[in-house]
């Protein structure tokens, strides 16, 4: 297990950076490129471990995929171009890979098996399997069809209307990948709108989908056409640099070409309410995705309450939001976030225990946490662990900005899952 020390106390965060490509979009671009007809060029592809797992799986399924750094070329022959894999499909630590592939492969006329690492084998898969079974899918998993590995006997599916009990882009995307191969209209209703990258990408590849508030409908089957996808910077990765600038006196940082999809910008909305000085400049669009440059300046933050429909818009940013709340005036409450318990780790528990080790004041609740901020009072610092969770690892690294004794992070290798250049990039702005 790798160990790194982060000592950024009072080191100003200045300059201009670009964070790596959006993880969610990179996953989807490879999958859609493989099922489209013709060539797809992906620029700015995220070369983190998770996205490379998706790339590897699509190669095993018969797609022609070539990668040169952050540029990926995919030659697709439509859904019928996919073939039965000779071996199991290993998604590593990628929940997005396994869940989206479950939807894609449920409608293909062959057998496949999806496996992952120990973390993946603990995470719930029934939320995908149950609605796919309503469509006629044949999926089989451990623990009464709740856990991976998952075996799939691909078959002809039926269109359905599905009322999802949770707002989950992975559930929605899996069903859309099944529906786009299935005759008839499939409708998916969510309690709140989850991130909509799949809907936008269907349109980018020439497909048709109707969306309204927290609902989407698709008529299948459809034929998709290869295109060029320019992947914007990942706002979930940018969040760590946003936090570093906000909590370090004297900081002013520009982050260029960041995706600002409104289903993903919950953190920016919450930080604005907390008094953060963040400018959104040069707004534009790439492949139906909103993009902008962000300028962040050190700010005196105040506490807030986060819950309800805001949670799906910042679910991946809650760990770094918790760190920011330790430096805000008053008591910050995060609720309705029980989904954090089934991420790479139980993030409610992990955030609470690890930040408290560094001198924070956080109480764990059933569906979130309560953080008492002490602005102007640094964390003490100490030794903490990522537990194999990339977002926990990066959040704890940024905690080094306000920890007098620095932060010693065990399991720092987890960061490469989504942000291989994180440490190097952090060094360039301090």
N, C-alpha and C positions, 0 to 999 in steps of 0.2 A: 504494500500500500504506500503510494507516494505521499510525501509530506512537504508542504511549502509554508514559508513565513511571509506574512503580509504586514508591512509597516508603512502605513501611509498617513500617520497622524500629523495633521497640520500641513501636509503636502498639497498645495493648490492643484486643482485639476483644470488645465487650460489647453487651448488649441482646437484643432478640428480633426474628427475621425469619421471613419465609415465602419459600421459594424457588419458582420457577415450577413449573407442572405437569409431571408425569412425561412424558418424551418418548416412551417406548415405549408407554405407555397412550394418549397423545394420538393417535399414529399409528393405533393399532388401533381406537380409538373412532370415528374418522371412517370408516374402512373398513367396520367392522361396522354402523355406522349406515346406510351407503349400501346394504348388501346385506340389511338387515332390512326388515320390513314395518312401515310407520308412522313416527312421528316419534321422533327421538332428540335429547335435550338433553345437551350436553357442557359441564360447568362446570369452570373451571380449565384449559382447553385451553392448551397451550404454544404461544405465538405466535412461536417461533423459526423460522428459515428452513426447516429440515428438515420440520417438521410442516406448514408452509404449503405446501410442495411436494406433500405427500400430499393436502391439502385441494384444491389446484388440479387435481391429476390426477383426483380423484373427481368434481369438477365437470365435467371434460372427458368423463368416462365417463357423464354424464347424471344424476348425483345432484343433488338440490336442496340446496344448502349455503349457509347465511347465517351470517356471523360478526359479533358485536358485542364487540370486545375479546377477553376470554378465554371468552366464551360462544358456543358453536356449535350451531346447529340444523340437523339433517340429516333430510330427508324421503326415506325409502327405499321402493322398490317391489319388494324382493326381488332375487334375482340376475337375473331377467329384465328388471328395470328398467334394467340397465346397457346401454349402447349403444356401438357402434363409434366411437372418437374420430376427429374429422376431421383432427387433427394428431398429431404424435408427443407422447408423454407425457414431459415433462421433470421429472426428480426432483431436479435441482440437485445437491447434495452428499449426498443422503440414501440411504445404503445400505439402511436399513429400508424406505423407500418402494419402491425398485426390486425388492427381493427378495420382499417380500410381494405386490406387484402381479403379479409373475411367476406366483406360485401362483394368485392370484385369476383372472387373465386366461387362464390355460392352459385353463380349463374353459368359457370363454364362447365362443359361436359367432360370433366375428368376429376380424378382424385388428387387431393393435395393435403399436406400436413404443415401446420404453422407452429413453430417453437420459438422460445426466446431464452433470456437469462433467468436467474432465480427471481428477480424482481417482476418480470413479466408473468411468470408462472404463479405469482401471488395476486395479480391484479384482476379485477372482475371482467369476464368476457361475456357473461350472460346478458348484459345490457345490449350487446350486439347480436348474440345468438338468438335470443327470444324473438325480436322483431323479424329477423331473417327467416326463422322457422314459420312465422305467420305468413310469409311469402311462399312457403313450401320448401325452404332451404333444409338441407340435411347436414347438420353440423354436430360434432361429438367432442366433448371435452371432459376433463377430469371433474371430480366433485359434482356429479349430477349436472354436467354441462355448464359449469360456472367458471372453470379455470382452464388455462392452456397446459399442455399442448392441445391444439384444436385440429381435428381431422374433418375434412370437407369432401362430401361426395356431390360434386356439382350437378345441378339439375335445372330443368325449366321452372322458372318462378312465376308467381302471379302478382299482379299489381294490388296494392293495399292502401288503405288510409291508416296511418300510425300516429297515435297520440303519445308522444314520448313523455315519460314522467320527469325527465331531466333535460336541461338545456345542454346538449353535448354535440360539438361539431363532429366528433368521431362517430357517434351513433348516426347522426344525420348523413355524414359523408359515406359511410358504409352502405346505408340504405339507398342513397342516390347512385352509387356505383353498381348496385344490384338492379335498381329500377331502370337505369339507362339501357340495360340489356333486355328488359322485360316488356312484353306487350301490354298496353293499357296505361292508365294514369295512376301514378303513385303520389300520395300526398303525405307530407310529414308535418305535424304540428308540435311545437315546443312550448313549454311554459314561458320561456323568454328566448329571444333570438340569440343563438350561439354564433361564433365566428362563421363568416359566410364565404370563405375562400373557395370552397368547392362549387358553389353556385356561380361565382364570378368566373371560375376557370372553365366551367361547362360552356359559358358564353364565349370565352376567349378561344375555345377550340371549335366554335361554330355550332354548338348545341343550343337547345332552347329549354328554358326553365322559367316558371312563374313564381314570383316571390311576393309575399304580403305580410308585413309585420313579422310574426314568429312562425310563419308557415311557408312551405314551398311545395310546388307540384311539378311533376315531370311526366311527359308522355314518352314511352319507349316502344320499340327500340329506336335508338338514334345512331347516326353515323357522325363521327368526329373527324376533323381535319387537322393535320399537324400545323404548328405555328411557331412563332418566336416568343419566348417568355423571358422577360427581364425581371429578375427577382429583386424586390426592394430589400433594404436592410430590415432586420428583424427587430420590431419594437420590444419584444421580450428580452432580447440581448441588449438593446439600447438602454433598457430600464436600469441596468446596473451602473452604467456610466452617468445616466441622469441622476441617480441617487448619489453617486460619488461627488458630483459637482454641487448638488443641493446642500450636502451636509458638511462641505469643506470650505471654510472662510477664504475669500479671495478668488474663488473659482469662477470661470466662465468658459463653457465648452460648447462647441458646435458639433452636432451629429448630422451628417449629410445623408440624404436619400433614404429616409426611414419610412417604412410602411405605416400609414395612419388610417387604415381601414377602421371605420367607426365601431365595428364589432370587436376591435382590439385595443381601443384607446381609452379604456376605463381608467388606467393609471393616470393618464394626463388629466382626465376630468377630475379625479379625486385630488391630485396634487394641486390643481388650480384652486379647489376649495380649501386646501390646506395653506394656501398663500405662496405657492411656488412660483418663481419667476422663470417661466418657460415661454419662449416665442416659437410659433409655428410659421415658418417662412417658405416662400416659393412652392405653394401647393400645386400639384400636377397629378397626372395619372399614367400608370404603366400597366398595360394588359388588364384594364378595368379595375386596377387597384390604386387607391389614393396614396400619394407619396409626398413627403415634405422634408425640409431641413429644420432641425430643432436647435435652438440656442438656450442653454440652461445656465443660470447664475445662482450663486450661493444665496439661500433664502432662510428666513426665520419661519419655521413651519408651526402650524397650530393643529390640534387634534381634530379628528373627524369620526364619523360612523359610516361603515361600508357594509352593504348587504343587498338582498333582493336581486333585481335585474342587473345591477352593476357587477355582480360576482362573475358571470360568464365572460365579461369584457376585460377582466384582469386576473383571472384565476391563476395564471402562471406568474403573475407579478406580486402576489400576496407575500411571499417570503421577503422580497426587497422592500415592499411597503411596510412590513413589520419593523424592519431595521430603521426606515425613515421615521416611523412613529416613535422610536426610542429617543429621537432628537427633537420631537415636536412638543409644544406646550399643551399639557392636559392629557386626557385619557382617550385613546383611540380604540374603538370597538369594531371588530371584524366578525360578522355573523353570516349565517346562511351559506357557509363555505365548507360543509361536510365533505364535498367532493375532494378536498385536499387530502383526506385520509387514504384515498386510493390512487395517489400519484406514485412516483418512484419510491417515495417513503410516505409515511403518515406525516404530511408536512405541518399539520397543526402541532403535533407533538415534537417533531424535529426542530422546527423554528423556535418553539418555546424553550426547549431544553438547551439548545446550543447557544442561543442569544443570552439566556440567563447565566450560562457559564461565563460569558464575557462581561457580566455585570448589568445586564438589562433587567427590566421589571415587567415581566409578561406573565399573564395567567391564561392557561389553556381552558377553553370552554368546549361544550359538546360539538358545536359547529363553527368554531373560530377561536378568537383570542382577544384578550383585553391588554393593551399596552399602555403603561404609564410612562409618558415621556419626561425627560429631564434635560431640556435644552441648555447647552453650555456646559453640561457635565459629561465628560468623556466616559466611554466604557472602559473597564479596566483592562480587558484583553485576556488572553489565555489560550488554551489548547482545545480545539473543537474538531468535529468530524463531519464529513459530507454524507456518510452512509450510502455512498454510491449515487447520490442525487445531484445532478449537475447544477440545478438552480439553488440548492442549498449551499453547494460549494462556492458558487460565485457570490452569493449574498454574504457569506461569512468572510470572503476575501475583501469585499467592499467595507465590511465592518472594521477592517484595519484602518480605515480613514479616520475613525473616531475612537480607536482603542489605544490608550496610552502605551501599553506594553506590547502592542501588536497582536496579531492573530496567527497562531500556528494551526494550519489546516491539514488534517489527515484525510486521505482519500481525494487529493486534489486532482487525480487523473480523471475523475468523473466529469470534470468541466469540458473535456473534449467531446462529450456527447453532442453538445449544441454550439460550442464556441471554442474551437481549437486554438485560436489566436488571442484568447482573452488576456492572459498574463502579459504577453508581449505588448498588446495594445494599451493595457493599463499603464505599463511603464512609459509609454511614449507621451502620455498626457500629464505626467506628474513631474 
